[in-house]
Amino acid sequence: MIMDSENLGIEYESELHEECGVFGVYDFDGDDIAATIYYGLFALQHRGQESCGIAVSDTKGPKGKVISHKDMGLANEVFDEETIDRLKGNIGVGHVRYSTAGSSTRENAQPLVLNYAKGILALAHNGNLINAPKLREELSYTGAIFQTTIDSEVIAYYIARERLKTHSAEEAVANAMGIIEGACSLIVMSPRKLIGARDALGFKPLCIGRRGNTYMLSSETCAFDAVGAEFVRDVLPGEVVTITPDGIASNMTAHKDRCSRCIFEYIYFARPDSFIDGVSVYGSRIMAGRILAKEHPVDADLVVGVPESGNVAALGYSMESGIPYGIAFIKNSYVGRTFIKPKQSQRETSVRIKLNVLKEAVAGKRIVMIDDSIVRGTTSARIVKMLKDAGAAEVHVRISSPPFMHPCYFGTDVPSDDQLIAHDHTVEQIRGFIGADSLGYIPAKRLGELIEGGADYCDACFTGKYPIIPPDCDIRGEYEK
């Protein structure tokens, strides 16, 4: 049965997004670190393209003086050499962000800088809190005035409140982490300390790096490579680390016996040159391709990946199947925030602007096309059509994740049930809609093989088995990070 997007009730935009990346630096020698943060954010740009910011302080200067700059756009749009030179300081934190429609504003850009009774804090957050509305309401009734619609501000308020009752900023962070629920990888800059924290289930990654006497915190290890630093270790789920010239102190009071790492970090979000909790993202995607080749073999002439996240899985499929790996798509890497989306009558143009097919590579051939996911199906349909218009004899689609069946409440932009094509349509129906000759997904039961047989990962968007009770209603459009 062939279906169109109207009778499926599907909207056009069908890309997934991670909702941010964080990067912090502390140079014990006292050198300025804004440029290092900028290059770290540049390496994390794939985690958020709508806004970014940097906040820095001088640990030998006036205590509590923070200089910051943030705005809408990519890192190279927001910062220039003059702006970086103005950000004088040897400790700082940076952030790149993606948001859903309606909350993409400069006010919601991070880092957040908070003045309070004990001084000043700068904060950058990755993840979503499921109890943000409740906490926000409680704070509002005690006099808090919010300047943003992001739950990161809720975290900042609770850290400030706890700091009034504790002896140190890191103790306040640990107490606040015990109050919030959901996904939270956090970097906090206090006047003399760089603090990193990860929620008890470890939904989102956070790791520690070092370059000489400079220590760093990052969402991914690839940012360390970009600035010439070496990976030290991951921040553990439930851990709060405090970086000072005296070393790295660890608070494990929130640590639990289980964790729920986001499996989609390995499938899509993280860069393939990163390691997440000791597991190679590149290796995970190779394994995904191998699993697809075993589960869904097909006679074909060429295996291709949809850039960028489909490329490595396609290589894995080729390795396992023996079908040659090739390049079928040329990606325009310069489609940034300011890209003007075509009108409704020109919908297909936006896909063609981002991707173009190498006709010589696919004409007359049976193609296996590997992609990381199908959300609403509209983009997949257009890419399949592009291949067939270029002369492909057959297009067999293989997806390196299971079908999306449920929304994510922990910082991944997986939308509500009614916007997920797999929620109420069979694989065969989806195949017909996207125009593929065959369609196959990775079985959910094999996801653990992507992380070297490891357990304790979150696959709720595929299975509906949430590691913590989800909110009663979908509040992500108003309170997302």
N, C-alpha and C positions, 0 to 999 in steps of 0.2 A: 504494500500500500504506500503510495507516494503522498506525502503531506506537505503543506506549505506552512510558513511561519504564522500566518493569520489564524488558521484553525488549530494550531498548536498553542496559541496564546503566548508566543515567544517574542521578546524584544530583540532589537538588533544587536546591541552591544553585548558581546559574549566572551570577553577576555577576563581572566582571573587576575587578581592583584594581591600581593603581599602588602601589608599596610605600613611598614616602615623598617628602617635600619638605624642602628645607633652606633656611635663611635666616640670614645673618650680617650684623652691623652694627659699624662702627667710627666713633665720633664724635670727630674730632680736637679739637673744642672742649671735650671733657670732660663733656658732658651725659649723663645717664642714657638708656639706649637700650632698656630692657626693653619699654616700651610699643610702641616701633617694631617690635621683633621680634614681639611678640604680634600686631600688626595684619598684619605680613607673613605670619605663620603662618596667620592667619585667611583671608587671600587664597589660601593654598596648601592649605586644608583638604581640597579635593577629592582631593589626592594621598595622604591618609592620615587615617583617622578613629578609629583605635584608641588611640593614645597621642600625647602631645606633651610637649615640654620646652624650657626655656630655661636657658642657663648664661651668666653675665656676669662681668666683671672690671673693675677700675678701674686704668687704665694709670698713674695718678699715685699710686695707693695701694700697699700692701704687695705686692711682686712675688710672683705665684703664688697669690694669694687669689682663689678662684672661688666664686661663690654660684650655686646651681642649684636648679631645681624641675622635676619631671617626674612624670607620672602617667598612668593610663589615662583615655581619654575625649577629647572634642573640646576645642579650645582654650578655648572659653568655659565648659567644665566644669572644666577643670584650673586655670585662672587666674581670679582676681578682682582687684579693685583693690588690696586689701591685699597680696596675693602679689606683684603687679607692683611696688608701692612698695618692697617689701623687696629686690628685685633691683637693687641699686645698682651701676652700672658703666657705662663708656662704650664697652666692646667686648664683643661677645657673639655667641652662635650659638644658633639654634633649630631644631626638628625636629618634623615630623608624620609618623606612621608607620602603615602597615597591615601586618599579618602574616597568615600562614596559620594554620589551627587548630593549637593545641598550643603555640604560642610567643607568644601574646598575653599577656605578663606585664609587670608594672611593671619588673622587672629588665632587660628588653630594650628599654625605652624609652630614647630618646636626647634630648639629647646625652650621650655618654660623657665623664666627667671622669676623667683619669688622672694620678695622682701618680707621679713617677719621679725618677731621680737628678738630672736637669737641671732639674726644676721641675714644672710642671703644664701639661696640655693639655686642651682640650675639643674634641670632635669630633662632627660630624654627617655622615651618609653616605647617599647614595641609590644603589642598585644592588645587584647580587649578584656575589660572587666565585665563580668556578668551581673555584679551587684552595684554597678556604678550609679544607676538611678536612685536606689535606696540610700547609698552613701551621700550622694549629692543632696538629696532631700534633707537628710539629717544635718548636714553641714549648713544648708540654707537656713534651717530653723534655729541655728545657733549663731547666725549673723554673717556667714560666709557670702561673699559676692563674687560670682563667677564671671570671668572675662571671655571664656571659650565654651564650646560645647563638647570638648573632648574629656574622656575619663582620666587622662593623664593629669589634669588639673585637680581632680579628686585625690589622686595619689599624692600630689604635691601638698595639698592642704593637710592631709593626714600625717605626712612626714613632719610638717611644721608644727602641728598640734602635739605630736608625740615628742618632738624635740624639747618642748617646754617641760616635759616630765622626765626626761632622761639626761644622762651625763654626756652623751656624744651623738653626733649625727648618724653614725652607723647603727647605733642602738635604736634611734628613731626610725630609720629605714626598716630595720628588722621588725619592729613593732607594727609599722604600717603594712608590711607584707603579710602579717598575720591577720589583718583586718580585711584586706581586699580578696576577692574571689575571681578566678579566671586566669588569663594569660598575662604575664608581666615579666619581661626582661627589661631591666632598668639601669640607667647610669645616672648617678647624682654627683654633681660637683659642689662640694662645700669649700669654704675659703682655703683649707689646707689639706683636703682629702679628696680622693676620687673613689667613689663607692659604686660597686656593681651588685645587682640583685636579680635573682631568677626565681619565679614562682615555684611552689613546692612540687608541681607536676612537670615542670620544665618544658612547657609547650613550645616556647620560642628559644632559640639558641643565644648564647652569650659566652665569650671566651676572652682569655688574657694573653697579651703579647708583650714583647720586650725588644727594644733597640738600644743597646748600651744602658744608660741610666734613665731611659724613657720607658715608662710602662703604659700599656694601652688596654682598653676594653672594646670589643667589637661584636657585632651580630654574626660576622663570619670571618674565617681565617684568611680569605682572599684579600681582605683589606690590609692585613699585616704584610702580605707579600708585596702589595702596592707601595708601601712606605718603607720597605727594607727591614721589617721587624721579624722576629721569630715567634712562633707559637709557643706559649708556655703551658697552658692547660685550659680546659673548659671550666666555666663556673658551673657548679653542680646544681641540679634542681633543689630548690629550697635553701640555697646558700647565699649569704651576703658577704662580699669580699671588700676589704678596705685597703686601699693602696696609699701608702705614705713613704717618705724616705726611710722609715724604719722597716719596711717590707710589706708583705701581703698578709693581712689578718683575715681569718675566716670565722664566720658565725653560721653554724649548721643547725640552729634550733628549729627551723621550719622544715628540715629535711624529712622526707618520708621514705618508706621502703619501696614505693612504686613511683613511676613517672609516666608521663604521656607526651612524649615528643611528637611534634606534628610530622606525620609521615610525608606530607606534601612538600616539606623542605627538601627532601631527597628527590622527589619526583619532579619538582618544578621550580620552587622559589630560589633556593640557594644556587650560587654559581657552581659549575661543575668542578672548578679548581679549589673549592672549599672542602673542609672537613667539619662535619657536625657531630659533636659528641664522639669523636674518634673514628667516625665512619666517613669514607671517601664518597662524596656526592657523585663523582664520576663513576666509581665502582658500582654505586647503587643503580645508576641509569643504564650501565652496561648490563647489569643483572636483569633489570626490567625488560630490556630488549630480548635477552636470552629467554626469559620466561614467556614472553609473547610468541617467540618463534616456536617454542615447545607446545604452548597451549593452542595457538592458532596458526598452524603452518599453511602455506599456500604456494602454488606454482607461480613464480613471477620472475621478471628479468632484472629488477632494480629495487633496492631499498633506499628510501629517502626520508629525511627528517624535516619536520616543520620547525624552522629556526625560532628560538635557539634551543629550547629545552627538549625538542624532539630529536636533535642531532645525535646525541650520545646513545640514546635508546635505540635509534636506527642502526648505529654501528654494532650494538650488541645483538640486534636481530640478525644482521648480516653475518656476524661471527658464528652464531648458532645455526643459521639456516644454510649458509654457504652461498646465498644470493648476493651478488655484488652490491656494495654500498656506493651511492653516488650523491651528487648535489643536484637538486631539482629547483631550488628556490634561491633567489638573490634577495637579501633583506636590506631595506633602507634603514640604516642605523641612525638617521638624523630626524626621525619623526618625534619631536619633543612635545612639551606641554602646549606650545602655541600652534600646533597643527590644526588647521581649520577643517572640521569634519564636513563632508559633503552633505547636500540636502537629501531628503528621503528618496528622491528620484534618482540619486547617484550613489546609493548605498555601496555598491560593489567597488566604487572607486577607492574607498578608504582601505580596503583589503589590498587592492592592486598597488596603491601607493606604498604600502608597507612591504609587500612581497611581490616578486615577479618570477614567472616560471621560465626556466631554461628550456626552450622548445626542443633544441637539439638533443637534450638529455633524455626526454620522456617520449618523444614522438614514436608511435608504433609499439611502445613497450608496456608490459604489464608491471604496474607500480605497486609496491607496498609503501604506504605513507604512514609514518609514525608521528603521533602527536601526544602531548602529555595529558590531555583531558578534552571532554566535550561538555560544555556547560548548557547553553541554550541550543546549540547546534547550527546556528546561522553562519558563523564564521567557517566552520568545518565544511558546510555545504558549498560555500563560495570557493574555498580552496580546492575541493574536489572538482568543482566545475572548471576552475582555472587549469587544472591538470588535463582534464578531458578536452577542453578547448584547445590546449596545446598539442593534442594528438595522442595522449595516452590511451592505449587500447583498453586497459582495465585499471581501476584504482581500488586497492584493498587497504582499508583503514585499520590501523592497530593503535590502541590507546594504552599508554604506559601507566594507567591507573584504573581502578574499578569505576563503574558508573557513579556519578554524583547523585545521591538520593536524598540528602539532608543538608540543611544549612550549617555553616560553621559560626560559632559564637566567640571564637578565641583569637581573632585577628587575621583570618583569611577571608577574602571577599567571595565566599561561596554563598549565593543568594538563597532566598526562600524557596520552599518546595515547588510552588507554582511556576517558578522561573527555571527549574531544572528539567530538561527534556527527559532524562532517564527516570524521573520520579514516577511518572504515570504512562510511560511508553516502553515497549519492549525493545530489545536490541535490534530485532528485525525492522520494527517501525522506524527506529532512528537511522538504520542503514538506508531505508528508503528515502527518508527525508534529506539526508546529506548526499544522496546520489552515489554512494559507494557500491562496488560490486560485492564486497563483504566487509564485515566489521567485527572486531574482537577486542575485548578488554582484558586486563590482568585480573584474575580472580582475587577477591579480597583476602581469601585465606592464604595467599602466597606473598602478601605484602611484607611479612617479617623477613623474607629472604633478601629484600632490598637493603636491609641494615645488618647483614651478615648473621641472620638468624636471631637477631636481638628481639626482645619483647618490650613491653611497656611503651607502646606508641599509640597515638590517637588516630583512629581511622573513622571517627564518627560521621564525617561527611559522606562516607561510603556505606557504613553499616547502621548508623543511628545509635550506636552504643557510646554515649557520651561518658567521659571519665568523671564528670561532675554533673549534677542536675542542671540542665539548661534553664534559662529564664522562661517565665510563663508566656511572654510575648517577645516578638523580635524588635529590640530597641536599637539595633545597630545603626540605623539611618540617622539617629539623633545623638547617640552617645558613643559612637565608635571612635577609636583612636586613629 
